[in-house]
Amino acid sequence: MPYVISEPCVDKMDRSCVEECPVDCIYQGERKMYINPDECIDCGQCETVCPVDAITLDKQTPEQHAAHVADNIRFFAEPLPGRDEPIGSPGGAADFGPVGVDTELVAALEPRDPVA
């Protein structure tokens, strides 16, 4: 049961979760962070430090954010806009670097004030 980052992270990206993750499985899109389900060890450390309560276990994601469960998988399993290949499981976000693009679901969301 991997963890998922949902809509409250969009345009916030505090990155506390990245600093806390012991396996470096949290990747940065353009507007949101994404947890690689194949690299996540389900420790829950990221969930405890998220200041906007955007991180939950996939099966405990609130219904209003349920689309982010499949969307989080899609970020790694399908080619993102402007990319020919899926990200897959590169084995660590720090070496991979920011992706610079989001899934269509996240890209389509209205911009939010990052301080609100």
C-alpha positions as MATLAB code, in Angstrom:
seq = 'MPYVISEPCVDKMDRSCVEECPVDCIYQGERKMYINPDECIDCGQCETVCPVDAITLDKQTPEQHAAHVADNIRFFAEPLPGRDEPIGSPGGAADFGPVGVDTELVAALEPRDPVA';
ca = [
       0.000    0.000    0.000;
       2.048    3.008   -1.153;
       1.511    6.566   -0.061;
      -0.002    9.156   -2.399;
       0.333   12.932   -2.582;
      -2.950   14.582   -3.539;
      -4.391   17.951   -4.504;
      -3.496   19.987   -1.381;
       0.156   19.811   -2.550;
      -0.558   21.528   -5.877;
       1.334   24.832   -6.028;
       2.556   24.342   -2.431;
       5.427   21.817   -2.700;
       6.839   22.416    0.784;
       9.320   19.520    0.235;
       9.400   18.523    3.918;
       8.337   15.090    2.701;
      11.417   14.844    0.465;
      13.732   15.634    3.356;
      12.043   13.002    5.535;
      11.850   10.158    2.974;
      14.509    7.516    3.762;
      14.409    5.976    0.253;
      14.276    9.116   -1.934;
      11.055    8.094   -3.714;
       9.334   11.505   -3.888;
       9.697   13.162   -7.289;
       9.015   16.777   -8.203;
       6.667   17.669  -11.023;
       6.073   21.248  -12.091;
       3.323   22.017   -9.551;
       3.134   18.941   -7.293;
       5.216   16.174   -5.724;
       4.638   12.490   -6.593;
       5.522    9.304   -4.669;
       6.876    6.454   -6.775;
       4.721    3.448   -5.784;
       7.454    0.964   -6.752;
      10.089    2.696   -4.620;
       7.943    3.627   -1.580;
       8.537    1.380    1.452;
       5.322    2.480    3.200;
       7.124    3.887    6.240;
       4.769    6.871    6.581;
       7.473    9.365    7.542;
       6.435   11.700    4.713;
       2.837   11.784    5.903;
       3.755   12.987    9.370;
       5.670   16.052    8.135;
       3.374   17.268    5.339;
       2.154   20.730    6.405;
      -0.891   20.644    4.092;
      -2.047   17.061    4.861;
      -1.663   16.053    1.207;
      -0.133   12.612    1.901;
      -2.142    9.499    2.716;
      -1.998    5.770    2.155;
      -3.538    5.069   -1.239;
      -6.490    3.203    0.290;
      -7.091    5.993    2.828;
      -7.099    8.893    0.375;
     -10.209   11.037    0.909;
     -12.872   10.554   -1.740;
     -12.533   14.132   -3.025;
      -8.883   13.354   -3.871;
      -9.335    9.744   -5.037;
      -8.385   10.583   -8.643;
      -4.860   11.310   -7.405;
      -4.274    7.647   -6.535;
      -4.389    6.535  -10.182;
      -2.827    9.825  -11.269;
       0.180    9.236   -9.015;
       0.732    5.846  -10.696;
       0.249    7.427  -14.130;
       3.038    9.946  -13.409;
       5.546    7.062  -13.400;
       3.867    4.484  -15.664;
       2.891    6.565  -18.716;
       4.826    9.100  -20.788;
       4.185   12.601  -19.474;
       3.446   15.501  -21.831;
       6.578   16.291  -23.822;
       8.282   13.000  -22.935;
       8.657    9.894  -25.104;
       9.126    7.361  -22.310;
       7.590    6.865  -18.861;
       9.735    7.738  -15.848;
       9.372    4.235  -14.420;
      11.497    3.534  -11.347;
      14.815    5.326  -11.754;
      15.879    4.480   -8.202;
      15.907    7.870   -6.564;
      14.541   11.346   -7.063;
      17.673   13.268   -6.043;
      19.768   11.901   -8.906;
      16.832   12.072  -11.336;
      16.119   15.730  -10.567;
      12.916   17.752  -11.043;
      10.700   16.376  -13.798;
       9.366   19.829  -14.709;
       5.995   18.575  -15.923;
       2.841   17.196  -14.311;
       0.133   14.766  -15.304;
      -2.789   16.161  -17.269;
      -4.977   16.047  -14.123;
      -2.649   18.345  -12.180;
      -1.776   20.572  -15.143;
      -5.478   21.257  -15.705;
      -6.094   22.506  -12.143;
      -6.515   26.230  -11.600;
      -3.366   27.903  -10.205;
      -3.392   28.403   -6.446;
      -1.726   30.918   -4.218;
       1.316   29.051   -2.829;
       1.104   30.883    0.484;
      -2.582   30.308    1.179;
];
